[in-house]
Amino acid sequence: MGPDMEPMQLHARVGSDGVLRLDVPFEPAEAGSDVLVTIEPVPLSAPSGSGPSWGGFLSETFGTGDAPAEKGST
């Protein structure tokens, strides 16, 4: 990577033809730079473009508040 090139992460979907197409813009000064592309599947529980799952959010944050959780409290 060039001295000013920052690592980036992209989310893309494989097309119905089974081909992944990426258009990644770079600065003209970065033309001719070698880059490494790593393909990693997105877990099924987190579809591309979605944020953290609601269930995962609750699992990660439950009990992190100052007040103890009590049954039947509002």
C-alpha positions as CSV (number, residue, x, y, z in Angstrom):
1,M,0.0,0.0,0.0
2,G,1.1,3.5,-0.6
3,P,2.2,5.6,2.4
4,D,-1.2,7.4,2.6
5,M,-3.4,4.5,1.8
6,E,-5.7,3.5,4.6
7,P,-7.0,-0.1,5.2
8,M,-10.7,-0.4,4.4
9,Q,-13.5,-2.9,4.9
10,L,-16.2,-3.4,2.3
11,H,-19.4,-5.4,2.4
12,A,-20.6,-6.8,-0.9
13,R,-23.0,-9.5,-2.1
14,V,-22.2,-12.2,-4.6
15,G,-24.4,-11.8,-7.7
16,S,-26.9,-14.3,-8.9
17,D,-24.3,-15.3,-11.6
18,G,-22.0,-16.3,-8.7
19,V,-19.5,-13.5,-9.4
20,L,-18.4,-10.9,-6.8
21,R,-17.8,-7.5,-8.3
22,L,-16.0,-4.8,-6.5
23,D,-15.5,-1.2,-7.6
24,V,-13.1,0.4,-5.2
25,P,-12.0,4.0,-5.9
26,F,-8.5,5.1,-5.1
27,E,-6.6,8.3,-5.5
28,P,-4.7,8.8,-8.7
29,A,-1.4,8.8,-6.7
30,E,-2.2,5.2,-5.6
31,A,-2.5,3.9,-9.2
32,G,-0.2,0.9,-9.7
33,S,-0.2,0.0,-5.9
34,D,-0.5,-3.6,-5.0
35,V,-3.2,-4.5,-2.5
36,L,-4.3,-7.6,-0.7
37,V,-8.0,-8.6,-1.0
38,T,-9.3,-11.1,1.6
39,I,-12.7,-12.7,1.1
40,E,-14.5,-13.7,4.3
41,P,-18.2,-14.7,4.5
42,V,-20.5,-12.7,6.7
43,P,-22.2,-14.9,9.3
44,L,-25.8,-15.8,8.5
45,S,-27.0,-14.2,11.7
46,A,-25.7,-10.8,10.5
47,P,-26.8,-10.2,6.9
48,S,-24.8,-7.7,4.9
49,G,-25.8,-4.1,5.6
50,S,-27.4,-4.9,9.0
51,G,-26.1,-3.8,12.3
52,P,-25.7,-6.0,15.4
53,S,-28.7,-8.3,16.0
54,W,-31.2,-7.2,18.6
55,G,-30.7,-10.5,20.5
56,G,-26.9,-10.1,20.4
57,F,-27.3,-6.6,21.7
58,L,-29.4,-7.8,24.7
59,S,-27.0,-10.6,25.4
60,E,-24.1,-8.3,25.4
61,T,-25.6,-5.5,27.4
62,F,-28.0,-7.2,29.9
63,G,-26.9,-6.6,33.5
64,T,-24.4,-3.9,32.6
65,G,-26.5,-1.1,34.2
66,D,-26.1,0.2,37.7
67,A,-29.4,-1.0,39.0
68,P,-29.9,-4.8,39.6
69,A,-32.5,-6.4,37.4
70,E,-35.6,-7.6,39.3
71,K,-38.5,-9.7,38.1
72,G,-41.6,-7.7,37.6
73,S,-39.9,-4.3,37.9
74,T,-40.6,-1.5,35.4
